[in-house]
């Protein structure tokens, strides 16, 4: 029996070792076909609860359930071999207590096969992060603009421009890092704050609307591909306009069908020719 060399998945400890090293390349993914396309190009794929908007058409991340995250997380794990897969803990599945967080995280890890979970919040979640990490669950933190707290924050505006808010976000990031998180997403904050927080914590920071000084960057895949056009935050760079491409393809198809150009002969099953009978 020959043993084929398979690319190995990046581990949590390998990600952690990239502090101040090669930049971490991260994207979100929610489905098997997209994850398959992205796997070899990135270090980490996040099955983010942003799927509430990108996949399900909700206007916030709040309606996402644990079952939804598990279904998408399992699909992304099945379709990948190299990237480290992290799955978001959805709103309401971890904030009540460390024990609730453990039950939710354990389900996600057991039922998807992912390597880590992500949760939002700062000082108030530090005890939960410590509880999970001590029990073998790697945690990615998320501070700054935390979309699950949209109602408390009063919208999706960038944060940390005033001293009190800046100091709070700094304390949040440090608390999560010291509680044992293996990495920290910093979203939608003043650039200088993200830079300073990156210098202050010993774990890799992953920026989104943060700073080029972060140890890595993440974008929502639908944003960078131009698939989600309802709202484009300032920090998004559009690398392609696939939404336009899809619309144009649908238009071409509709035209072909209406004019009877599709299906053509090569798209239909014709009966194989019968051999001619020869006279005996
Ligand atoms: O849900 C998500 O996609 C995220 C990223 C924006 C970091 O949390």
Boltz pocket constraint, residues with backbone or C-beta under 6 A from the ligand:
constraints:
  - pocket:
      binder: B
      contacts: [[A, 28], [A, 46], [A, 47], [A, 48], [A, 49], [A, 50], [A, 51], [A, 88], [A, 142], [A, 185], [A, 187], [A, 208], [A, 218], [A, 219], [A, 220]]
      max_distance: 6.0
